[in-house]
């Protein structure tokens, strides 16, 4: 290495250290401001819950991991403010649903509350296991947050038949991410056009375009780091929420737009009149064929990767495209990221193929469906808790604007973008300067916010499954998708087997009850 290059690298490392110290100072100052803000959240009575202790179950990610991190970070402040003690019970994702339901069904009451996955509401409601929050929400003793700050597309993740059970925390939906400098490189654009006979789309708007862009950027050193990069990355480990990567893309192949939710329009999982599974319809088979095609242009190991591995791979600049949750946008702003200021964002691609179930034919026109896939992890109160008001206070504290804003802007927390106060003008009241001071790149946050706004306000929305046994239905799909990804089942075989197992699951849980819950959860009315 030349001496000049050594000097340049030394200077670069010094700048990074200085920048890191400056960023830590700014964030420390912002946290100080938030601490001052939360002094206004203090209940009139000093330490009103002294001597009380609550246990809250949460995703097992540790003090610096997604969803659990905010409980650890703010625990001391909340305990100081209330006099209560918080025990954080970490539970691995693959065990969480079973452990929570066992606690509720047996009446053990180990947990006072859960930072829950929204898809488990059907189980809670069917057993009357969780507590409505209305009386606490309207009580001036508790920290204030506003229901109006929960964007309409996400409100039903916290309610059942318009009754609020959940307190907002995380906001989940998937969007498309791309390395901006790669897709806007004039030389690459010329090469792409020569190969595919159309302009390189920035961003890709259909899955058919995603396929071409992923192929083009796969297997060569397009970022100049001396190593070949990949076209796309999608972490697909079974039991690690990978099923949602398929669902968010399949929506545009399968959700037929219409003026309301009826037998044929704006539905995905089941026929809302018969409870017959729709999973093996032509649109989903086409989506799975597309997914398998995309996997050719990503790292071979990603079929067994967890979410964290996929996040890390993309923010290190090793793939040109991914689609995922809001974590990518905030993690891209962290100091170790290679794509800060280069993280392009767009709504999920649509499809030029949509299956019309009513007329049993494919329609070849653009179709796009917004989504709210994922957990939208948030707090609910166990019916078994002896201290429900203490649990609610913790949740309301985390839901308040200053706390939630900090959580959302901090990459490792896993608390994603979606409350109304997160959005920049003209979509919301957030300040661009505040994001910049926190370390965000201005262009990145503007594209990120616009992509999420377009997603959450899409005319057609992918439904969210929240019936009894949702975890079982998703697990069945997850397993057979994995079999198709590795070639042990064809797309049709995989989805036909899912269909058969879903029919059995529905029968075992009670078809009449399942149909009622499904209709209620999606807002279907004859």
C-alpha positions as CSV (number, residue, x, y, z in Angstrom):
1,X,0.0,0.0,0.0
2,X,1.4,3.4,-0.9
3,X,2.1,6.0,1.8
4,X,-0.4,8.4,0.2
5,X,-3.1,5.7,0.4
6,X,-2.1,4.9,4.0
7,X,-2.4,8.6,4.9
8,X,-5.8,8.9,3.2
9,X,-7.1,5.8,5.1
10,X,-5.8,7.2,8.4
11,X,-7.5,10.5,7.7
12,X,-10.7,8.6,6.8
13,X,-10.6,6.6,10.0
14,X,-10.0,9.8,12.0
15,X,-13.0,11.4,10.3
16,X,-15.2,8.4,11.1
17,X,-14.1,8.6,14.8
18,X,-14.9,12.3,15.0
19,X,-18.2,11.8,13.2
20,X,-19.1,9.0,15.6
21,X,-18.3,11.1,18.6
22,X,-20.3,14.0,17.1
23,X,-23.2,11.7,16.4
24,X,-23.1,10.2,19.9
25,X,-23.1,13.7,21.3
26,X,-26.1,14.8,19.2
27,X,-28.0,11.7,20.1
28,X,-27.1,12.1,23.8
29,X,-28.4,15.7,23.6
30,X,-31.6,14.5,21.9
31,X,-32.1,11.8,24.6
32,X,-31.6,14.5,27.2
33,X,-34.4,16.5,25.6
34,X,-36.6,13.4,25.5
35,X,-36.0,12.8,29.2
36,X,-37.1,16.4,29.9
37,X,-40.2,15.8,27.7
38,X,-41.1,12.6,29.6
39,X,-41.1,14.6,32.9
40,X,-44.4,15.8,31.6
41,X,-45.6,12.3,31.5
42,X,-45.3,11.9,35.3
43,X,-48.5,10.8,37.0
44,X,-49.9,13.3,39.5
45,X,-49.2,11.0,42.4
46,X,-45.4,10.5,42.9
47,X,-44.3,6.9,42.2
48,X,-47.9,5.6,42.2
49,X,-47.0,2.0,41.6
50,X,-44.3,1.6,44.3
51,X,-43.8,-2.0,45.4
52,X,-45.6,-3.4,42.3
53,X,-43.8,-5.6,39.8
54,X,-44.9,-6.7,36.3
55,X,-43.6,-9.2,33.8
56,X,-43.8,-8.6,30.1
57,X,-43.0,-11.2,27.4
58,X,-41.1,-9.9,24.4
59,X,-39.2,-11.2,21.4
60,X,-35.8,-12.5,22.5
61,X,-33.4,-10.1,21.0
62,X,-31.5,-8.6,24.0
63,X,-30.8,-5.1,25.1
64,X,-29.7,-4.0,21.6
65,X,-32.0,-6.1,19.5
66,X,-35.3,-5.6,17.7
67,X,-38.5,-5.1,19.7
68,X,-36.9,-5.9,23.1
69,X,-34.4,-3.1,23.0
70,X,-36.8,-0.2,23.9
71,X,-37.9,-2.0,27.1
72,X,-34.4,-2.3,28.2
73,X,-33.4,1.2,27.1
74,X,-36.2,3.0,28.9
75,X,-36.7,0.7,31.9
76,X,-34.8,2.7,34.4
77,X,-36.6,5.9,33.5
78,X,-40.0,4.3,33.6
79,X,-39.2,2.6,37.0
80,X,-37.9,5.9,38.4
81,X,-41.1,7.6,37.3
82,X,-43.6,5.0,38.6
83,X,-41.9,3.2,41.4
84,X,-42.8,-0.1,39.8
85,X,-40.4,-2.9,38.7
86,X,-40.3,-4.3,35.2
87,X,-39.2,-7.9,34.5
88,X,-38.5,-8.5,30.8
89,X,-39.2,-12.1,29.8
90,X,-37.5,-12.7,26.5
91,X,-39.0,-15.5,24.4
92,X,-37.6,-16.8,21.0
93,X,-39.9,-16.1,18.1
94,X,-40.4,-19.8,17.3
95,X,-41.6,-20.4,20.9
96,X,-43.4,-17.2,21.6
97,X,-46.9,-17.9,20.5
98,X,-47.0,-21.3,22.2
99,X,-45.6,-20.0,25.5
100,X,-48.1,-17.1,25.6
101,X,-51.0,-19.3,24.8
102,X,-49.9,-21.9,27.3
103,X,-49.7,-19.2,30.0
104,X,-53.2,-18.0,29.1
105,X,-54.9,-21.4,28.7
106,X,-53.5,-22.9,31.9
107,X,-54.2,-19.7,33.9
108,X,-50.6,-19.6,35.1
109,X,-50.5,-15.9,34.7
110,X,-46.7,-15.7,34.4
111,X,-46.9,-12.8,32.1
112,X,-48.8,-9.6,32.9
113,X,-48.7,-8.5,29.2
114,X,-47.0,-9.3,25.9
115,X,-45.4,-7.2,23.2
116,X,-47.4,-9.3,20.7
117,X,-47.4,-10.2,17.0
118,X,-50.6,-8.7,15.6
119,X,-51.6,-12.0,13.9
120,X,-52.3,-13.6,17.2
121,X,-55.4,-11.5,18.0
122,X,-57.8,-14.2,16.8
123,X,-56.5,-16.6,19.5
124,X,-56.7,-13.8,22.2
125,X,-60.2,-12.8,21.2
126,X,-61.6,-16.3,20.9
127,X,-60.5,-17.0,24.5
128,X,-61.2,-13.6,25.9
129,X,-57.6,-13.5,27.0
130,X,-56.7,-9.8,26.7
131,X,-58.1,-6.6,28.2
132,X,-59.6,-3.6,26.3
133,X,-57.7,-0.4,27.1
134,X,-60.5,2.2,26.7
135,X,-60.8,3.0,30.4
136,X,-57.1,3.5,30.8
137,X,-56.8,5.5,27.6
138,X,-59.3,8.0,28.8
139,X,-57.8,8.2,32.4
140,X,-55.7,11.4,32.8
141,X,-53.4,9.7,35.3
142,X,-51.6,7.9,32.5
143,X,-49.1,9.0,29.8
144,X,-51.0,10.4,26.8
145,X,-50.8,9.1,23.3
146,X,-53.3,9.6,20.5
147,X,-55.2,7.0,18.6
148,X,-55.2,9.4,15.7
149,X,-51.5,9.0,15.4
150,X,-52.0,5.4,14.3
151,X,-52.3,5.5,10.6
152,X,-55.7,4.0,9.4
153,X,-54.1,1.0,7.6
154,X,-52.6,-0.1,11.0
155,X,-55.5,0.6,13.4
156,X,-57.1,-2.8,12.9
157,X,-53.9,-4.4,14.1
158,X,-54.7,-2.9,17.6
159,X,-58.5,-3.4,17.6
160,X,-61.2,-6.0,17.2
161,X,-64.6,-4.9,16.0
162,X,-63.6,-1.3,16.8
163,X,-62.6,-2.0,20.4
164,X,-59.0,-1.1,21.2
165,X,-56.9,-3.8,22.9
166,X,-53.4,-2.8,21.8
167,X,-51.2,0.2,22.5
168,X,-49.1,1.3,19.4
169,X,-45.4,0.6,19.3
170,X,-44.1,-0.8,16.1
171,X,-45.5,-0.2,12.6
172,X,-44.8,-3.0,10.1
173,X,-45.1,-3.1,6.3
174,X,-42.7,-4.0,3.6
175,X,-41.3,-1.8,0.9
176,X,-38.6,-2.1,-1.8
177,X,-35.1,-1.0,-1.2
178,X,-32.3,-0.5,-3.7
179,X,-28.8,0.8,-3.9
180,X,-29.4,4.2,-5.5
181,X,-25.9,4.8,-6.9
182,X,-26.0,1.4,-8.7
183,X,-29.3,1.9,-10.4
184,X,-28.6,5.5,-11.4
185,X,-25.1,4.9,-12.8
186,X,-25.2,6.1,-16.4
187,X,-22.8,3.3,-17.7
188,X,-24.9,0.6,-16.0
189,X,-28.1,2.2,-17.4
190,X,-26.7,2.0,-20.9
191,X,-25.6,-1.6,-20.4
192,X,-29.0,-2.6,-19.1
193,X,-30.8,-1.0,-22.0
194,X,-28.6,-2.8,-24.5
195,X,-29.3,-6.1,-22.8
196,X,-33.1,-5.8,-22.0
197,X,-34.2,-3.2,-24.6
198,X,-35.8,-0.9,-22.1
199,X,-34.5,1.8,-19.7
200,X,-33.2,0.6,-16.3
201,X,-36.2,1.4,-14.0
202,X,-35.4,3.6,-11.0
203,X,-37.1,2.1,-9.1
204,X,-38.5,-1.1,-10.5
205,X,-42.3,-0.9,-10.5
206,X,-43.2,-4.5,-11.3
207,X,-41.9,-7.8,-10.2
208,X,-41.1,-8.5,-13.8
209,X,-38.7,-5.5,-13.8
210,X,-37.3,-6.6,-10.4
211,X,-36.4,-9.9,-12.0
212,X,-34.4,-8.2,-14.8
213,X,-32.7,-5.7,-12.5
214,X,-31.7,-8.5,-10.1
215,X,-30.3,-10.6,-12.9
216,X,-28.4,-7.6,-14.3
217,X,-26.6,-6.8,-11.1
218,X,-25.9,-10.3,-10.0
219,X,-22.4,-11.8,-9.9
220,X,-20.1,-8.9,-10.6
221,X,-18.4,-6.0,-8.8
222,X,-20.7,-3.1,-9.4
223,X,-19.8,-1.2,-6.3
224,X,-16.0,-1.2,-6.8
225,X,-15.1,-3.1,-3.6
226,X,-13.1,-5.8,-5.4
227,X,-15.7,-8.5,-4.8
228,X,-18.7,-9.6,-6.8
229,X,-22.1,-8.5,-5.5
230,X,-25.6,-10.0,-5.8
231,X,-28.7,-8.8,-7.5
232,X,-31.1,-9.3,-4.6
233,X,-31.3,-10.6,-1.0
234,X,-34.3,-12.1,0.9
235,X,-33.7,-14.0,4.2
236,X,-36.0,-17.0,4.0
237,X,-35.3,-19.2,7.1
238,X,-38.3,-21.2,8.2
239,X,-39.8,-20.0,11.4
240,X,-38.2,-16.6,11.1
241,X,-41.1,-14.5,9.5
242,X,-39.8,-15.4,6.0
243,X,-43.4,-16.3,5.0
244,X,-44.2,-12.5,4.9
245,X,-41.7,-11.9,2.1
246,X,-43.8,-14.2,-0.1
247,X,-47.1,-12.8,1.1
248,X,-46.1,-9.1,0.5
249,X,-45.1,-9.9,-3.1
250,X,-48.0,-12.4,-3.8
251,X,-50.6,-9.8,-2.9
252,X,-50.2,-8.0,-6.3
253,X,-50.7,-11.3,-8.2
254,X,-53.8,-12.3,-6.2
255,X,-55.7,-9.5,-4.6
256,X,-58.3,-8.4,-7.2
257,X,-59.3,-4.7,-6.7
258,X,-62.9,-3.8,-6.2
259,X,-65.1,-1.2,-4.6
260,X,-65.6,-3.3,-1.4
261,X,-64.6,-6.5,0.3
262,X,-66.7,-9.3,-1.2
263,X,-66.4,-12.9,-2.3
264,X,-64.0,-12.1,-5.1
265,X,-62.5,-8.6,-4.4
266,X,-60.0,-7.4,-1.8
267,X,-59.5,-10.9,-0.3
268,X,-56.6,-13.2,-0.2
269,X,-56.5,-16.1,2.3
270,X,-60.0,-17.6,2.2
271,X,-63.3,-17.3,0.4
272,X,-65.2,-15.1,2.9
273,X,-68.5,-16.9,2.3
274,X,-67.2,-20.5,2.5
275,X,-63.8,-20.5,4.3
276,X,-62.3,-22.3,1.3
277,X,-58.5,-21.6,1.1
278,X,-57.5,-19.5,-1.9
279,X,-53.8,-20.2,-1.5
280,X,-53.4,-22.5,-4.5
281,X,-55.1,-20.2,-6.9
282,X,-53.3,-19.3,-10.1
283,X,-52.1,-15.9,-8.9
284,X,-50.2,-17.4,-5.9
285,X,-48.7,-20.1,-8.1
286,X,-47.4,-17.4,-10.5
287,X,-46.0,-15.4,-7.5
288,X,-44.2,-18.4,-6.2
289,X,-42.7,-19.2,-9.6
290,X,-41.5,-15.5,-9.7
291,X,-40.0,-15.8,-6.2
292,X,-38.1,-18.9,-7.2
293,X,-36.8,-17.2,-10.3
294,X,-35.6,-14.3,-8.1
295,X,-33.7,-16.6,-5.8
296,X,-31.3,-17.4,-8.7
297,X,-29.9,-13.8,-8.3
298,X,-29.2,-13.8,-4.6
299,X,-26.6,-15.5,-2.2
300,X,-27.3,-19.2,-2.1
301,X,-27.3,-19.3,1.7
302,X,-30.1,-16.8,2.1
303,X,-32.7,-19.6,2.1
304,X,-31.5,-20.4,5.7
305,X,-30.8,-16.8,6.8
306,X,-32.6,-15.1,9.6
307,X,-33.9,-11.5,9.3
308,X,-30.8,-10.0,10.9
309,X,-28.5,-11.7,8.4
310,X,-30.5,-10.3,5.5
311,X,-30.6,-6.8,7.0
312,X,-26.8,-6.8,7.5
313,X,-26.1,-8.1,4.0
314,X,-28.0,-5.3,2.3
315,X,-26.8,-2.5,4.5
316,X,-23.2,-3.7,3.8
317,X,-23.9,-2.9,0.1
318,X,-23.7,-6.6,-1.0
319,X,-27.0,-6.7,-3.0
320,X,-28.6,-4.2,-5.3
321,X,-32.2,-4.9,-4.2
322,X,-34.3,-6.2,-1.3
323,X,-37.8,-5.9,0.0
324,X,-38.3,-5.8,3.7
325,X,-39.6,-3.9,6.7
326,X,-38.6,-0.4,7.9
327,X,-35.6,-1.8,9.8
328,X,-33.6,-1.5,6.7
329,X,-34.2,2.2,6.4
330,X,-33.0,3.0,9.9
331,X,-30.2,0.5,10.0
332,X,-28.9,2.1,6.7
333,X,-28.2,5.2,8.8
334,X,-26.0,3.5,11.3
335,X,-22.3,4.1,11.4
336,X,-21.4,0.6,10.1
337,X,-23.7,0.9,7.1
338,X,-22.2,1.1,3.6
339,X,-25.3,2.6,2.0
340,X,-26.1,5.7,4.1
341,X,-27.1,8.4,1.6
342,X,-27.4,5.6,-1.0
343,X,-30.5,3.8,0.3
344,X,-33.2,4.1,-2.3
345,X,-36.8,3.4,-1.2
346,X,-40.0,2.8,-3.1
347,X,-43.4,1.1,-2.5
348,X,-43.5,-2.7,-3.2
349,X,-43.6,-3.5,-6.9
350,X,-46.8,-4.4,-8.5
351,X,-47.5,-7.2,-11.0
352,X,-48.6,-7.2,-14.7
353,X,-50.4,-10.5,-13.9
354,X,-53.4,-10.7,-11.7
355,X,-55.8,-13.7,-11.3
356,X,-59.5,-12.9,-11.6
357,X,-61.1,-15.6,-9.6
358,X,-64.6,-14.5,-10.4
359,X,-64.2,-15.0,-14.1
360,X,-61.4,-17.7,-13.8
361,X,-58.9,-16.0,-16.0
362,X,-55.7,-14.1,-15.8
363,X,-55.7,-10.3,-16.4
364,X,-52.6,-8.7,-17.8
365,X,-52.6,-5.2,-16.4
366,X,-50.7,-3.4,-13.6
367,X,-51.9,-4.3,-10.1
368,X,-50.4,-3.0,-6.8
369,X,-51.5,-3.8,-3.3
370,X,-50.3,-2.0,-0.2
371,X,-49.4,-4.2,2.8
372,X,-49.1,-4.3,6.5
373,X,-47.3,-7.7,6.7
374,X,-45.2,-8.5,9.8
375,X,-45.8,-8.1,13.5
376,X,-46.5,-4.5,14.2
377,X,-45.4,-5.6,17.6
378,X,-47.2,-3.8,20.4
379,X,-48.4,-4.2,23.9
380,X,-51.6,-6.0,25.1
381,X,-52.6,-6.7,28.7
382,X,-53.3,-10.2,29.9
383,X,-56.7,-10.9,31.5
384,X,-54.8,-12.7,34.2
385,X,-52.7,-9.7,35.3
386,X,-53.2,-8.4,38.8
387,X,-51.7,-5.1,37.8
388,X,-53.3,-4.2,34.5
389,X,-53.0,-0.4,35.1
390,X,-49.2,-0.7,35.6
391,X,-48.9,-2.7,32.4
392,X,-50.9,0.0,30.5
393,X,-48.8,2.7,32.0
394,X,-45.6,1.1,30.6
395,X,-47.2,0.7,27.1
396,X,-48.6,4.2,27.1
397,X,-45.1,5.6,28.1
398,X,-43.5,3.8,25.1
399,X,-46.3,5.0,22.8
400,X,-45.9,8.6,23.7
401,X,-44.5,10.8,20.9
402,X,-41.0,11.6,22.3
403,X,-40.3,8.0,23.2
404,X,-41.7,6.4,20.1
405,X,-39.9,8.9,17.9
406,X,-36.6,8.1,19.4
407,X,-37.2,4.4,19.2
408,X,-38.2,4.7,15.5
409,X,-35.1,6.7,14.5
410,X,-32.7,4.3,16.3
411,X,-31.9,1.4,14.0
412,X,-31.4,-1.4,16.4
413,X,-34.7,-1.1,18.2
414,X,-36.8,-2.7,15.4
415,X,-39.5,-0.1,16.0
416,X,-40.5,0.9,12.5
417,X,-41.9,3.9,10.7
418,X,-45.7,4.5,10.5
419,X,-47.1,6.8,13.2
420,X,-48.5,10.0,11.7
421,X,-45.9,12.1,13.5
422,X,-43.1,10.2,11.8
423,X,-44.0,11.6,8.4
424,X,-42.3,14.7,6.9
425,X,-44.4,17.4,5.2
426,X,-46.7,17.3,3.3
427,X,-47.7,14.0,4.8
428,X,-47.0,14.8,8.4
429,X,-45.5,17.2,11.0
430,X,-42.0,15.6,11.4
431,X,-39.0,17.8,11.0
432,X,-36.3,17.0,8.5
433,X,-33.7,18.8,10.7
434,X,-34.6,16.5,13.5
435,X,-33.8,13.4,11.4
436,X,-30.6,15.0,10.1
437,X,-29.5,15.8,13.7
438,X,-30.1,12.2,14.7
439,X,-27.8,11.1,11.9
440,X,-30.2,10.4,9.0
441,X,-29.4,11.3,5.4
442,X,-31.9,13.8,4.1
443,X,-32.6,12.1,0.7
444,X,-32.9,8.7,2.4
445,X,-35.5,9.8,4.9
446,X,-37.5,11.7,2.3
447,X,-37.7,8.6,0.0
448,X,-38.3,6.3,2.9
449,X,-41.3,8.4,4.1
450,X,-42.8,8.8,0.7
451,X,-42.6,5.0,0.0
452,X,-44.3,4.3,3.3
453,X,-47.0,6.9,2.7
454,X,-47.8,5.5,-0.7
455,X,-47.9,2.0,0.8
456,X,-50.2,2.8,3.7
457,X,-52.6,4.9,1.6
458,X,-52.8,2.5,-1.4
459,X,-56.3,2.1,-2.8
460,X,-55.9,-1.7,-2.6
461,X,-54.6,-3.2,0.7
462,X,-53.5,-6.8,1.3
463,X,-55.6,-8.2,4.1
464,X,-54.0,-9.2,7.4
465,X,-54.8,-12.7,8.8
466,X,-55.9,-12.5,12.5
467,X,-58.1,-15.6,13.1
468,X,-57.8,-18.5,15.6
469,X,-54.7,-20.5,14.6
470,X,-53.1,-17.9,12.4
471,X,-49.7,-19.0,13.6
472,X,-50.5,-22.5,12.4
473,X,-51.7,-21.5,9.0
474,X,-48.6,-19.3,8.5
475,X,-46.3,-22.1,9.7
476,X,-47.8,-24.6,7.2
477,X,-47.3,-22.1,4.4
478,X,-43.8,-21.3,5.6
479,X,-42.7,-25.0,5.5
480,X,-44.1,-25.7,2.0
481,X,-42.7,-22.5,0.6
482,X,-39.3,-23.6,1.8
483,X,-39.8,-27.0,0.1
484,X,-40.5,-25.1,-3.1
485,X,-37.5,-22.8,-2.7
486,X,-35.1,-25.8,-2.5
487,X,-36.8,-27.7,-5.3
488,X,-38.4,-30.6,-3.3
489,X,-41.9,-29.4,-4.4
490,X,-43.1,-27.6,-7.4
491,X,-44.9,-24.3,-6.8
492,X,-48.2,-26.0,-7.6
493,X,-47.5,-29.1,-5.4
494,X,-46.4,-26.8,-2.5
495,X,-49.5,-24.7,-2.6
496,X,-51.9,-27.6,-3.2
497,X,-50.5,-29.2,0.0
498,X,-50.9,-25.9,1.9
499,X,-54.5,-25.9,0.7
500,X,-55.1,-29.4,2.0
501,X,-53.5,-28.7,5.4
502,X,-55.4,-25.4,5.8
503,X,-58.7,-27.3,5.2
504,X,-57.8,-29.7,7.9
505,X,-56.7,-26.9,10.3
506,X,-59.9,-25.1,9.7
507,X,-62.0,-28.2,10.4
508,X,-60.1,-29.0,13.6
509,X,-60.6,-25.5,14.9
510,X,-64.2,-25.3,13.9
511,X,-65.2,-24.1,10.5
512,X,-68.2,-22.0,11.6
513,X,-66.1,-20.2,14.3
514,X,-63.2,-19.6,11.9
515,X,-65.5,-18.2,9.2
516,X,-67.1,-15.8,11.8
517,X,-63.6,-14.6,13.0
518,X,-62.4,-14.3,9.4
519,X,-65.3,-12.1,8.4
520,X,-65.0,-10.0,11.5
521,X,-61.2,-9.6,11.0
522,X,-61.4,-8.4,7.4
523,X,-64.6,-6.4,7.7
524,X,-66.6,-8.6,5.4
525,X,-70.4,-7.9,5.2
526,X,-72.9,-9.4,2.8
